[in-house]
Amino acid sequence: MLTLQKVNETKIIDELRDKFGERIDTPKLLRPNRIVMTVEKENVIEIAQFLKDTYALNYVASVSGIDYLEENKFVVVYHVSSMSEDGHLPLVLALKVPVDRQTPFMPSLVSIWKSVEWHERETWELFGIEFKDHPRLERLLLPEDWPENQFPLRKDFLLEDE
């Protein structure tokens, strides 16, 4: 379990490599207290649960989508950290999940981190990435009369002429 005093990023990266091997890309230290790693959607629930249970990473500050149109994929990025009675842990782990553009779905992480509920809704609404088993995948930001299957943060989204 991590403490608020000192985070040993190298130890965390080594433990993740040992535990998950080929199921994650090589976790990288971007700068002090910033780790990034990519996992396939088939493994994301197990790995997210491990991060929460082992390192007390119990809070998701943001979820965002990235559209790689030329590569025919999206990437969903969870910025995971820790909140406790003692304060905020300085570590932020970016958990990246590639999602195929033709079949844009992945498991929801609401069952692990309640704080992703609205973030996943926003990502679904603006990119069209479906989060399976999300308890309330419905409009959040766009007007109710917004056309279905029109996702304004996709790179191929075109505004209609007025």
DSSP file with accessible surface (Angstrom, degrees, kcal/mol):
  #  RESIDUE AA STRUCTURE BP1 BP2  ACC     N-H-->O    O-->H-N    N-H-->O    O-->H-N    TCO  KAPPA ALPHA  PHI   PSI    X-CA   Y-CA   Z-CA
    1    1 A M              0   0  165      0, 0.0    54,-0.2     0, 0.0     2,-0.1   0.000 360.0 360.0 360.0 137.7    0.0    0.0    0.0
    2    2 A L        -     0   0   33     52,-0.1     2,-0.3     2,-0.0     5,-0.1  -0.443 360.0-149.4 -77.8 152.5    1.3    3.5   -0.9
    3    3 A T        -     0   0   75      3,-0.5     3,-0.1    -2,-0.1    -1,-0.0  -0.840  22.9-119.3-116.3 162.4    1.8    6.2    1.7
    4    4 A L  S    S+     0   0   43     -2,-0.3     3,-0.1     1,-0.2    -1,-0.1   0.695 102.4  69.3 -73.9 -16.3    1.5    9.9    1.2
    5    5 A Q  S    S+     0   0  158      1,-0.2     2,-0.4    84,-0.1    -1,-0.2   0.975 111.4   0.7 -69.5 -55.7    5.1   10.5    2.2
    6    6 A K        -     0   0  156     -3,-0.1    -3,-0.5     2,-0.0     2,-0.5  -0.996  57.0-153.9-143.5 132.8    7.0    9.0   -0.7
    7    7 A V        -     0   0    3     -2,-0.4     2,-1.0    -3,-0.1     3,-0.1  -0.926   7.4-154.9-107.2 127.4    6.0    7.3   -3.9
    8    8 A N     >  +     0   0   83     -2,-0.5     4,-1.9     1,-0.2     5,-0.2  -0.797  15.2 178.8-101.5  90.1    8.5    4.8   -5.4
    9    9 A E  H  > S+     0   0   21     -2,-1.0     4,-2.7     1,-0.2     5,-0.2   0.871  77.8  55.7 -61.5 -38.8    7.5    4.9   -9.1
   10   10 A T  H  > S+     0   0   81      1,-0.2     4,-2.6     2,-0.2    -1,-0.2   0.911 107.4  49.6 -62.2 -41.3   10.2    2.5  -10.2
   11   11 A K  H  > S+     0   0  114      2,-0.2     4,-2.6     1,-0.2    -1,-0.2   0.919 111.1  49.4 -63.8 -42.7    9.0   -0.1   -7.7
   12   12 A I  H  X S+     0   0    3     -4,-1.9     4,-2.6     2,-0.2    -2,-0.2   0.944 111.5  48.8 -61.8 -46.8    5.4    0.3   -8.9
   13   13 A I  H  X S+     0   0   11     -4,-2.7     4,-2.4     1,-0.2    -2,-0.2   0.934 112.5  48.3 -60.2 -45.0    6.5   -0.1  -12.5
   14   14 A D  H  X S+     0   0   69     -4,-2.6     4,-2.6     1,-0.2    -1,-0.2   0.915 111.9  49.5 -62.3 -43.2    8.5   -3.2  -11.7
   15   15 A E  H  X S+     0   0   61     -4,-2.6     4,-2.6     2,-0.2     5,-0.2   0.902 110.5  50.2 -64.2 -39.9    5.6   -4.8   -9.8
   16   16 A L  H  X S+     0   0    0     -4,-2.6     4,-2.7     2,-0.2     5,-0.5   0.926 111.7  48.1 -64.6 -42.3    3.2   -4.1  -12.6
   17   17 A R  H  X S+     0   0  101     -4,-2.4     4,-2.0    -5,-0.2    -2,-0.2   0.921 114.0  47.1 -62.0 -44.9    5.6   -5.7  -15.1
   18   18 A D  H  < S+     0   0  141     -4,-2.6    -2,-0.2    -5,-0.2    -1,-0.2   0.910 117.5  41.9 -63.8 -43.0    6.0   -8.7  -12.8
   19   19 A K  H  < S+     0   0  106     -4,-2.6    -2,-0.2    -5,-0.2    -1,-0.2   0.905 130.4  21.0 -72.9 -42.8    2.3   -9.1  -12.2
   20   20 A F  H >< S+     0   0    5     -4,-2.7     3,-2.8    -5,-0.2    -3,-0.2   0.618  76.7 172.9-110.9 -14.0    0.9   -8.5  -15.7
   21   21 A G  G >< S+     0   0   40     -4,-2.0     3,-1.2    -5,-0.5    -1,-0.2  -0.125  75.9   5.6  49.0-120.7    3.8   -9.2  -18.1
   22   22 A E  G 3  S+     0   0  193      1,-0.3    -1,-0.3     4,-0.0    -5,-0.0   0.557 115.0  81.2 -73.7  -9.0    2.6   -9.1  -21.7
   23   23 A R  G <  S+     0   0   90     -3,-2.8    17,-0.7    -6,-0.1     2,-0.3   0.578  99.3  38.3 -77.8  -6.5   -0.9   -8.0  -20.7
   24   24 A I  B <  S-A   39   0A  13     -3,-1.2    15,-0.2    -4,-0.2     2,-0.1  -0.957  87.8-115.3-132.7 153.7    0.3   -4.4  -20.4
   25   25 A D        -     0   0   54     13,-2.7    -2,-0.0    -2,-0.3    -4,-0.0  -0.333  62.0 -68.0 -72.8 175.0    2.7   -2.4  -22.4
   26   26 A T        -     0   0   78     11,-0.1    -1,-0.1    -2,-0.1    10,-0.1  -0.502  56.0-126.4 -67.6 115.0    5.8   -1.4  -20.6
   27   27 A P        -     0   0    1      0, 0.0     2,-0.4     0, 0.0    10,-0.2  -0.382  30.2-153.9 -60.4 142.6    4.7    1.2  -18.0
   28   28 A K  E     -B   36   0B 100      8,-2.9     8,-2.5    -3,-0.0     2,-0.7  -0.945  17.1-132.5-125.0 145.7    6.7    4.3  -18.3
   29   29 A L  E     -B   35   0B  77     -2,-0.4     6,-0.2     6,-0.2   -19,-0.0  -0.852  21.2-178.0 -93.5 113.0    7.7    7.1  -15.9
   30   30 A L  E     -     0   0B 116      4,-2.7    -1,-0.2    -2,-0.7     5,-0.1   0.867  68.3 -36.0 -78.1 -41.2    7.0   10.4  -17.7
   31   31 A R  E >  S-B   34   0B 149      3,-1.0     3,-2.2     0, 0.0    -1,-0.4  -0.926  98.3 -40.9-166.2 174.5    8.3   12.5  -14.9
   32   32 A P  T 3  S+     0   0   95      0, 0.0     3,-0.0     0, 0.0    -3,-0.0  -0.223 129.9   4.9 -52.4 132.8    8.2   12.3  -11.1
   33   33 A N  T 3  S+     0   0   45    -26,-0.1    59,-2.6     1,-0.1     2,-0.4   0.606 108.1 105.6  69.0  16.4    4.8   11.0   -9.8
   34   34 A R  E <   +Bc  31  92B  76     -3,-2.2    -4,-2.7    57,-0.2    -3,-1.0  -0.912  41.2 172.1-132.0 108.9    3.5   10.4  -13.4
   35   35 A I  E     -Bc  29  93B   2     57,-1.8    59,-3.3    -2,-0.4     2,-0.4  -0.895   9.5-167.6-112.7 142.0    3.3    6.9  -14.8
   36   36 A V  E     +Bc  28  94B  14     -8,-2.5    -8,-2.9    -2,-0.4     2,-0.3  -0.983  12.4 164.4-128.7 140.4    1.6    6.0  -18.1
   37   37 A M  E     - c   0  95B   1     57,-2.4    59,-3.1    -2,-0.4     2,-0.4  -0.988  25.1-138.8-151.8 153.0    0.7    2.5  -19.3
   38   38 A T  E     + c   0  96B  34     -2,-0.3   -13,-2.7    57,-0.2     2,-0.3  -0.944  20.8 179.0-116.3 136.1   -1.5    1.0  -22.0
   39   39 A V  B     -A   24   0A   1     57,-2.8     2,-0.2    -2,-0.4   -15,-0.2  -0.960  31.3-110.0-132.0 152.2   -3.7   -2.1  -21.5
   40   40 A E    >>  -     0   0   98    -17,-0.7     3,-2.0    -2,-0.3     4,-0.7  -0.510  32.3-115.3 -77.2 151.5   -6.1   -3.9  -23.8
   41   41 A K  G >4 S+     0   0   28     57,-0.5     3,-0.5     1,-0.3     4,-0.5   0.797 113.3  64.7 -61.7 -25.6   -9.8   -3.6  -23.0
   42   42 A E  G 34 S+     0   0  138      1,-0.2    -1,-0.3     2,-0.1     4,-0.2   0.742 112.3  34.5 -67.3 -22.3  -10.0   -7.3  -22.2
   43   43 A N  G <> S+     0   0   35     -3,-2.0     4,-2.2   -20,-0.1     5,-0.2   0.436  89.8  97.2-109.1  -3.1   -7.7   -6.8  -19.3
   44   44 A V  H <X S+     0   0    0     -4,-0.7     4,-2.8    -3,-0.5     5,-0.2   0.861  81.3  51.5 -65.0 -37.0   -8.7   -3.4  -18.1
   45   45 A I  H  > S+     0   0   73     -4,-0.5     4,-2.5     2,-0.2    -1,-0.2   0.956 112.4  45.4 -65.6 -47.8  -11.1   -4.5  -15.3
   46   46 A E  H  > S+     0   0   84      1,-0.2     4,-2.1    -4,-0.2    -2,-0.2   0.926 116.8  45.1 -60.5 -44.2   -8.5   -6.8  -13.7
   47   47 A I  H  X S+     0   0    0     -4,-2.2     4,-2.5     2,-0.2    -2,-0.2   0.919 111.9  51.4 -69.8 -40.7   -5.7   -4.3  -13.9
   48   48 A A  H  X S+     0   0    0     -4,-2.8     4,-2.3    -5,-0.2    -1,-0.2   0.926 110.2  49.9 -61.6 -42.5   -7.9   -1.4  -12.6
   49   49 A Q  H  X S+     0   0   68     -4,-2.5     4,-2.9    -5,-0.2     5,-0.3   0.913 110.1  50.9 -62.8 -41.3   -9.0   -3.5   -9.6
   50   50 A F  H  X>S+     0   0   39     -4,-2.1     4,-3.0    -5,-0.2     5,-0.5   0.923 108.8  51.2 -61.4 -44.5   -5.3   -4.3   -8.9
   51   51 A L  H  X5S+     0   0    0     -4,-2.5     6,-1.6     1,-0.2     4,-1.5   0.913 114.3  44.0 -60.1 -41.7   -4.3   -0.6   -9.1
   52   52 A K  H  X5S+     0   0   74     -4,-2.3     4,-0.9     4,-0.2    -2,-0.2   0.946 120.0  39.7 -68.8 -48.0   -7.1    0.3   -6.6
   53   53 A D  H  <5S+     0   0   97     -4,-2.9    -2,-0.2    -5,-0.2    -3,-0.2   0.875 124.2  35.6 -71.4 -39.4   -6.5   -2.6   -4.2
   54   54 A T  H  <5S+     0   0   44     -4,-3.0    -3,-0.2    -5,-0.3    -2,-0.2   0.871 131.0  24.5 -86.7 -39.3   -2.7   -2.6   -4.3
   55   55 A Y  H  <<S-     0   0    6     -4,-1.5    -2,-0.2    -5,-0.5    -3,-0.2   0.279  98.3-118.7-113.8   8.9   -1.7    1.0   -4.6
   56   56 A A     <  +     0   0   22     -4,-0.9     2,-1.7     1,-0.2    -4,-0.2   0.795  53.8 160.0  57.3  29.8   -4.8    2.7   -3.1
   57   57 A L        +     0   0    1     -6,-1.6    25,-0.3     1,-0.2    -1,-0.2  -0.653  10.2 151.8 -80.9  88.6   -5.5    4.4   -6.4
   58   58 A N        +     0   0   66     -2,-1.7     2,-0.4    -3,-0.1    57,-0.2   0.258  42.8  66.6-110.3  11.1   -9.1    5.0   -5.5
   59   59 A Y  E     -D   81   0B  88     22,-2.1    22,-3.5    54,-0.1     2,-0.7  -0.992  57.4-155.0-141.8 130.4  -10.0    8.2   -7.5
   60   60 A V  E     -D   80   0B   0     -2,-0.4    20,-0.2    20,-0.2     3,-0.1  -0.919   7.9-173.6-104.6 114.2  -10.3    8.9  -11.2
   61   61 A A  E     -     0   0B  47     18,-2.4     2,-0.3    -2,-0.7    -1,-0.2   0.827  67.1  -5.0 -76.9 -31.9   -9.7   12.6  -11.8
   62   62 A S  E     -D   79   0B  39     17,-0.9    17,-2.6     2,-0.0     2,-0.4  -0.994  48.1-157.1-159.2 156.5  -10.6   12.5  -15.5
   63   63 A V  E     +D   78   0B   8     -2,-0.3     2,-0.3    15,-0.2    15,-0.2  -0.993  26.4 173.4-132.4 130.9  -11.4   10.2  -18.4
   64   64 A S  E     -D   77   0B  45     13,-2.2    13,-2.9    -2,-0.4     2,-0.3  -0.955  23.0-135.5-137.9 158.8  -10.8   11.4  -21.9
   65   65 A G  E     -D   76   0B  14     -2,-0.3     2,-0.4    11,-0.2    11,-0.2  -0.859  10.4-162.1-110.8 149.4  -11.0   10.2  -25.4
   66   66 A I  E     -D   75   0B  56      9,-1.8     9,-2.0    -2,-0.3     2,-0.7  -1.000  12.0-144.8-128.9 132.3   -8.4   10.6  -28.2
   67   67 A D  E     -D   74   0B   5     -2,-0.4     2,-0.8     7,-0.2     7,-0.2  -0.878  14.4-176.8-102.0 114.1   -9.3   10.1  -31.8
   68   68 A Y  E >>> +D   73   0B  67      5,-2.6     5,-1.8    -2,-0.7     3,-0.9  -0.728  11.9 172.8-104.4  77.1   -6.6    8.6  -34.0
   69   69 A L  G >45S+     0   0   65     -2,-0.8     3,-1.5     1,-0.3    -1,-0.2   0.898  73.9  52.5 -55.5 -46.3   -8.5    8.7  -37.2
   70   70 A E  G 345S+     0   0  138      1,-0.3    -1,-0.3    -3,-0.2    -2,-0.1   0.748 113.4  44.7 -66.8 -22.6   -5.6    7.7  -39.4
   71   71 A E  G <45S-     0   0  111     -3,-0.9    -1,-0.3     2,-0.2    -2,-0.2   0.390 109.5-125.2 -98.6   0.5   -5.0    4.6  -37.2
   72   72 A N  T <<5S+     0   0   62     -3,-1.5    29,-1.8    -4,-0.5    30,-0.4   0.879  73.0  99.6  58.0  43.5   -8.7    3.8  -37.1
   73   73 A K  E   < -DE  68 100B  65     -5,-1.8    -5,-2.6    27,-0.2     2,-0.3  -0.981  58.6-143.2-150.7 161.6   -8.8    3.8  -33.3
   74   74 A F  E     -DE  67  99B   0     25,-3.3    25,-3.1    -2,-0.3     2,-0.4  -0.830  14.3-147.7-111.8 162.0   -9.6    5.7  -30.2
   75   75 A V  E     -DE  66  98B  10     -9,-2.0    -9,-1.8    -2,-0.3     2,-0.5  -0.997   5.2-154.4-130.3 126.4   -7.7    5.7  -26.9
   76   76 A V  E     -DE  65  97B   0     21,-2.6    21,-2.6    -2,-0.4     2,-0.5  -0.888  13.7-160.3 -96.5 130.0   -9.6    6.2  -23.6
   77   77 A V  E     -DE  64  96B   6    -13,-2.9   -13,-2.2    -2,-0.5     2,-0.5  -0.961   7.6-166.1-119.0 122.7   -7.3    7.6  -20.9
   78   78 A Y  E     -DE  63  95B   0     17,-2.6    17,-3.0    -2,-0.5     2,-0.8  -0.932  10.3-152.4-103.1 124.8   -8.1    7.3  -17.2
   79   79 A H  E     -DE  62  94B  59    -17,-2.6   -18,-2.4    -2,-0.5   -17,-0.9  -0.880  23.5-168.9 -98.6 106.1   -6.1    9.6  -14.9
   80   80 A V  E     +DE  60  93B   0     13,-3.0    13,-2.8    -2,-0.8   -20,-0.2  -0.795  17.9 146.3-106.3 136.7   -6.0    7.7  -11.7
   81   81 A S  E     -D   59   0B   2    -22,-3.5   -22,-2.1    -2,-0.4     2,-0.4  -0.657  39.7 -96.6-145.4-160.3   -4.9    9.0   -8.3
   82   82 A S        -     0   0    6      7,-0.5     7,-1.8     9,-0.3     2,-0.4  -0.997  20.7-172.3-138.8 134.9   -5.6    8.6   -4.6
   83   83 A M  E     +F   88   0C  90     -2,-0.4     2,-0.3     5,-0.2     5,-0.2  -0.983  21.8 156.8-120.2 135.8   -7.7   10.5   -2.1
   84   84 A S  E >   -F   87   0C  56      3,-2.1     3,-1.3    -2,-0.4    -2,-0.0  -0.903  58.5 -92.3-145.8 177.3   -7.6    9.7    1.5
   85   85 A E  T 3  S+     0   0  202     -2,-0.3     3,-0.1     1,-0.3    -1,-0.0   0.788 124.6  56.5 -63.2 -26.3   -8.2   11.2    4.9
   86   86 A D  T 3  S-     0   0  137      1,-0.3     2,-0.3    -3,-0.0    -1,-0.3   0.558 120.7 -96.5 -82.1 -11.5   -4.5   12.1    5.0
   87   87 A G  E <   -F   84   0C  31     -3,-1.3    -3,-2.1     2,-0.0     2,-0.5  -0.901  59.4 -30.5 132.1-158.9   -4.7   14.1    1.7
   88   88 A H  E     -F   83   0C  95     -2,-0.3    -5,-0.2    -5,-0.2    -3,-0.0  -0.871  52.7-128.2-106.1 125.5   -4.0   13.5   -1.9
   89   89 A L        -     0   0    3     -7,-1.8    -7,-0.5    -2,-0.5   -85,-0.1  -0.512  16.2-136.7 -68.3 135.0   -1.4   11.1   -3.1
   90   90 A P  S    S+     0   0   49      0, 0.0     2,-0.2     0, 0.0    -1,-0.1   0.726  73.0 102.5 -70.9 -16.9    0.9   12.9   -5.6
   91   91 A L        -     0   0    1    -57,-0.1     2,-0.4    -9,-0.0    -9,-0.3  -0.444  48.3-174.3 -70.8 134.3    1.0    9.9   -7.9
   92   92 A V  E     -c   34   0B  28    -59,-2.6   -57,-1.8    -2,-0.2     2,-0.5  -0.996   5.6-163.6-126.2 124.3   -1.1   10.1  -11.1
   93   93 A L  E     -cE  35  80B   0    -13,-2.8   -13,-3.0    -2,-0.4     2,-0.8  -0.939   9.4-148.7-109.5 123.4   -1.2    7.0  -13.3
   94   94 A A  E     -cE  36  79B  11    -59,-3.3   -57,-2.4    -2,-0.5     2,-0.7  -0.846  12.3-164.3 -92.3 112.6   -2.5    7.4  -16.9
   95   95 A L  E     -cE  37  78B   0    -17,-3.0   -17,-2.6    -2,-0.8     2,-0.4  -0.890   8.3-163.3-100.9 110.9   -4.2    4.2  -17.8
   96   96 A K  E     -cE  38  77B  67    -59,-3.1   -57,-2.8    -2,-0.7   -19,-0.2  -0.813   9.0-172.7-102.3 137.0   -4.7    4.1  -21.6
   97   97 A V  E     - E   0  76B   0    -21,-2.6   -21,-2.6    -2,-0.4     2,-0.2  -0.958  16.6-141.9-130.2 110.8   -7.1    1.7  -23.4
   98   98 A P  E     - E   0  75B  26      0, 0.0   -57,-0.5     0, 0.0     2,-0.4  -0.495  19.0-167.8 -70.7 141.6   -7.1    1.4  -27.2
   99   99 A V  E     - E   0  74B   2    -25,-3.1   -25,-3.3    -2,-0.2     2,-0.1  -0.998  24.0-116.2-133.9 129.3  -10.6    1.0  -28.7
  100  100 A D  E     - E   0  73B  66     -2,-0.4   -27,-0.2     3,-0.4     5,-0.2  -0.393  16.8-141.2 -64.5 135.6  -11.3    0.0  -32.3
  101  101 A R  S    S+     0   0   18    -29,-1.8   -28,-0.1     1,-0.2    -1,-0.1   0.795  99.7  54.1 -69.9 -30.4  -13.1    2.8  -34.2
  102  102 A Q  S    S+     0   0  131    -30,-0.4    -1,-0.2     1,-0.3   -29,-0.1   0.809 124.2  24.7 -76.0 -30.2  -15.3    0.3  -36.1
  103  103 A T  S    S-     0   0   72     -3,-0.2     2,-1.8     2,-0.1    -3,-0.4  -0.657  82.0-172.5-130.6  75.6  -16.6   -1.3  -32.9
  104  104 A P        +     0   0   27      0, 0.0    26,-3.2     0, 0.0     2,-0.3  -0.481  36.3 114.3 -80.4  82.4  -16.1    1.4  -30.3
  105  105 A F  E     +g  130   0D  73     -2,-1.8    -5,-0.2    24,-0.2    26,-0.2  -0.989  28.0 163.5-144.4 155.8  -16.8   -0.3  -27.0
  106  106 A M  E     -g  131   0D   0     24,-2.2    26,-2.5    -2,-0.3     2,-0.1  -0.955  46.9 -76.8-158.0 165.2  -15.0   -1.3  -23.8
  107  107 A P  E     -g  132   0D  31      0, 0.0     2,-0.2     0, 0.0    26,-0.2  -0.405  47.0-118.1 -67.6 144.3  -16.0   -2.3  -20.3
  108  108 A S        -     0   0    7     24,-2.6     3,-0.3     1,-0.1     9,-0.0  -0.556  12.0-152.4 -75.7 148.3  -17.1    0.4  -17.9
  109  109 A L    >>  +     0   0    0     -2,-0.2     4,-3.0     1,-0.2     3,-1.2   0.195  66.6 108.5-106.4  17.3  -15.0    0.9  -14.8
  110  110 A V  T 34 S+     0   0   11      1,-0.3    -1,-0.2     2,-0.2     7,-0.1   0.860  72.2  61.6 -61.4 -33.9  -17.8    2.3  -12.7
  111  111 A S  T 34 S+     0   0   91     -3,-0.3    -1,-0.3     1,-0.2     3,-0.2   0.768 115.8  32.7 -66.7 -20.9  -17.9   -0.9  -10.6
  112  112 A I  T <4 S+     0   0    3     -3,-1.2     2,-0.5     1,-0.3    -2,-0.2   0.843 132.6  24.4 -98.2 -47.3  -14.3   -0.2   -9.6
  113  113 A W    ><  -     0   0    3     -4,-3.0     3,-1.8     1,-0.1    -1,-0.3  -0.928  58.9-166.6-125.7 106.8  -14.3    3.6   -9.5
  114  114 A K  G >  S+     0   0  157     -2,-0.5     3,-1.8     1,-0.3    -1,-0.1   0.807  84.3  74.0 -59.2 -28.2  -17.6    5.4   -8.9
  115  115 A S  G 3  S+     0   0   40      1,-0.3     4,-0.4   -57,-0.2    -1,-0.3   0.586  84.3  66.2 -68.1  -6.0  -15.9    8.7  -10.0
  116  116 A V  G <> S+     0   0    0     -3,-1.8     4,-3.2    -7,-0.2     5,-0.4   0.587  72.4  95.8 -89.0  -6.6  -15.8    7.6  -13.6
  117  117 A E  H <> S+     0   0   50     -3,-1.8     4,-1.8     1,-0.2    -1,-0.2   0.921  92.9  31.7 -53.5 -56.3  -19.6    7.6  -14.1
  118  118 A W  H  > S+     0   0  151      1,-0.2     4,-2.5     2,-0.2    -1,-0.2   0.874 117.7  56.8 -70.9 -34.9  -20.0   11.1  -15.6
  119  119 A H  H  > S+     0   0   47     -4,-0.4     4,-2.3     1,-0.2    -2,-0.2   0.921 108.8  45.9 -62.9 -43.2  -16.6   11.0  -17.3
  120  120 A E  H  X S+     0   0    0     -4,-3.2     4,-2.6     2,-0.2    -1,-0.2   0.886 111.2  53.4 -67.5 -36.9  -17.6    7.8  -19.2
  121  121 A R  H  X S+     0   0    7     -4,-1.8     4,-2.7    -5,-0.4    -2,-0.2   0.928 109.9  47.6 -60.1 -45.5  -20.9    9.4  -20.1
  122  122 A E  H  X S+     0   0   73     -4,-2.5     4,-2.4     2,-0.2     5,-0.3   0.924 112.1  49.2 -62.1 -44.2  -19.2   12.4  -21.5
  123  123 A T  H  X>S+     0   0    4     -4,-2.3     4,-2.1     2,-0.2     6,-0.8   0.903 112.8  48.1 -64.7 -39.2  -16.7   10.3  -23.5
  124  124 A W  H  X5S+     0   0   62     -4,-2.6     4,-2.2     4,-0.2    -2,-0.2   0.951 113.7  46.9 -62.8 -47.8  -19.6    8.2  -24.9
  125  125 A E  H  <5S+     0   0    2     -4,-2.7    -2,-0.2    -5,-0.2    -1,-0.2   0.873 120.9  35.1 -65.7 -38.1  -21.6   11.3  -25.8
  126  126 A L  H  <5S+     0   0   19     -4,-2.4    27,-2.3    -5,-0.2    28,-0.4   0.731 134.4  22.1 -93.5 -22.6  -18.8   13.1  -27.5
  127  127 A F  H  <5S-     0   0   17     -4,-2.1    -3,-0.2    -5,-0.3    -2,-0.2   0.562  95.7-122.5-116.7 -19.8  -16.9   10.2  -29.1
  128  128 A G     << +     0   0    9     -4,-2.2     2,-0.7    -5,-0.6    -4,-0.2   0.711  56.1 150.9  81.3  20.9  -19.4    7.4  -29.3
  129  129 A I        -     0   0    0     -6,-0.8     2,-0.4    -9,-0.1    -1,-0.3  -0.779  38.8-141.7 -88.2 118.4  -17.4    5.0  -27.3
  130  130 A E  E     -g  105   0D  98    -26,-3.2   -24,-2.2    -2,-0.7     2,-0.8  -0.672   4.9-151.3 -85.1 133.8  -19.8    2.6  -25.5
  131  131 A F  E >   -g  106   0D   2     -2,-0.4     3,-1.6   -26,-0.2     6,-0.1  -0.887  20.8-134.7-106.2 103.3  -19.0    1.6  -22.0
  132  132 A K  E 3  S+g  107   0D  97    -26,-2.5   -24,-2.6    -2,-0.8   -27,-0.0  -0.317  84.9  13.2 -62.3 138.5  -20.5   -1.8  -21.4
  133  133 A D  T 3  S+     0   0  160      1,-0.3    -1,-0.3   -26,-0.2   -22,-0.1   0.609  83.0 153.0  69.9  16.4  -22.3   -2.3  -18.1
  134  134 A H    X   -     0   0   19     -3,-1.6     3,-0.6     1,-0.1    -1,-0.3  -0.606  44.7-138.3 -70.9 134.4  -22.4    1.5  -17.4
  135  135 A P  T 3  S+     0   0   87      0, 0.0    -1,-0.1     0, 0.0    -2,-0.0   0.718  89.9  18.5 -72.2 -17.3  -25.4    2.1  -15.2
  136  136 A R  T 3   +     0   0  109    -19,-0.1     2,-1.7     2,-0.1   -15,-0.0  -0.302  64.3 170.2-153.7  60.2  -26.5    5.3  -16.9
  137  137 A L    <   +     0   0   46     -3,-0.6     2,-0.3    -6,-0.1   -19,-0.0  -0.562  40.0 119.9 -79.8  89.9  -25.1    5.8  -20.4
  138  138 A E        -     0   0   89     -2,-1.7   -13,-0.2     1,-0.1   -14,-0.1  -0.925  68.9 -55.2-146.4 169.1  -27.2    8.8  -21.4
  139  139 A R        +     0   0   71     -2,-0.3   -17,-0.1     1,-0.1    -1,-0.1  -0.100  48.9 160.6 -51.5 143.9  -26.9   12.4  -22.5
  140  140 A L  S    S+     0   0   46    -19,-0.2    -1,-0.1   -18,-0.1   -18,-0.1   0.606  73.5   9.9-130.7 -45.3  -25.0   14.7  -20.2
  141  141 A L  S    S+     0   0  101      2,-0.1     3,-0.1   -19,-0.1    -2,-0.1   0.767 103.7  80.2-114.1 -38.5  -23.8   17.7  -22.2
  142  142 A L  S    S-     0   0   29      1,-0.1   -16,-0.0     2,-0.1     4,-0.0  -0.397  87.7 -93.8 -77.6 154.2  -25.4   17.9  -25.6
  143  143 A P    >   -     0   0   67      0, 0.0     3,-2.0     0, 0.0    -1,-0.1  -0.242  34.2-113.1 -63.9 154.9  -28.9   19.1  -26.1
  144  144 A E  T 3  S+     0   0  188      1,-0.3    -2,-0.1    -3,-0.1    -5,-0.1   0.780 116.0  55.6 -61.1 -27.3  -31.7   16.6  -26.2
  145  145 A D  T 3  S+     0   0  137      2,-0.1    -1,-0.3     3,-0.0     3,-0.1   0.329  75.9 129.8 -90.9  11.6  -32.4   17.2  -29.9
  146  146 A W    <   -     0   0   62     -3,-2.0     4,-0.1     1,-0.1    -4,-0.0  -0.419  69.7-102.4 -63.7 134.7  -28.8   16.5  -30.9
  147  147 A P    >   -     0   0   65      0, 0.0     3,-1.0     0, 0.0    -1,-0.1  -0.317  36.6-109.9 -62.4 140.4  -28.8   13.9  -33.7
  148  148 A E  T 3  S+     0   0  160      1,-0.2     3,-0.1    -3,-0.1    -3,-0.0  -0.326  99.9  22.5 -65.6 153.0  -28.0   10.3  -32.9
  149  149 A N  T 3  S+     0   0  123      1,-0.2     2,-0.5    -2,-0.0    -1,-0.2   0.753  90.8 120.5  59.5  27.2  -24.7    9.0  -34.1
  150  150 A Q    <   -     0   0   71     -3,-1.0    -1,-0.2   -25,-0.1   -22,-0.1  -0.964  40.2-176.3-118.7 109.2  -23.2   12.4  -34.4
  151  151 A F    >   -     0   0   32     -2,-0.5     3,-1.8   -24,-0.1   -25,-0.2  -0.900  12.7-159.5-115.2 105.3  -20.2   12.7  -32.1
  152  152 A P  T 3  S+     0   0   34      0, 0.0   -25,-0.1     0, 0.0    -1,-0.1   0.617  85.0  55.4 -68.6 -13.1  -18.7   16.2  -32.1
  153  153 A L  T 3  S+     0   0   90    -27,-2.3     2,-0.2     3,-0.0   -86,-0.2   0.459  81.0 106.1 -99.4   3.6  -15.2   15.3  -30.9
  154  154 A R  S X  S-     0   0   46     -3,-1.8     3,-1.7   -28,-0.4   -27,-0.0  -0.570  76.6-128.3 -75.7 143.6  -14.5   12.8  -33.6
  155  155 A K  T 3  S+     0   0  127      1,-0.3    -1,-0.1    -2,-0.2    -2,-0.0   0.753 107.8  53.4 -65.7 -23.2  -12.0   14.1  -36.2
  156  156 A D  T 3  S+     0   0   80      2,-0.1     2,-0.3   -87,-0.0    -1,-0.3   0.335  79.7 121.5 -94.8   9.7  -14.4   13.2  -39.0
  157  157 A F    <   -     0   0   43     -3,-1.7     2,-0.4    -6,-0.2    -7,-0.0  -0.542  46.1-162.6 -72.6 130.9  -17.3   15.1  -37.5
  158  158 A L        -     0   0  140     -2,-0.3     2,-0.3     0, 0.0    -2,-0.1  -0.963  15.4-129.1-118.1 134.7  -18.6   17.7  -39.9
  159  159 A L        -     0   0  140     -2,-0.4     2,-0.2     1,-0.1     3,-0.0  -0.575  29.5-119.0 -75.1 138.9  -20.8   20.7  -38.9
  160  160 A E        -     0   0  156     -2,-0.3     2,-0.2     1,-0.1    -1,-0.1  -0.515  30.5-105.9 -74.9 147.0  -23.9   21.0  -41.1
  161  161 A D              0   0  160     -2,-0.2    -1,-0.1     1,-0.1     0, 0.0  -0.478 360.0 360.0 -69.3 143.6  -24.2   24.2  -43.1
  162  162 A E              0   0  238     -2,-0.2    -1,-0.1    -3,-0.0    -3,-0.0  -0.530 360.0 360.0 -89.5 360.0  -26.8   26.6  -41.6
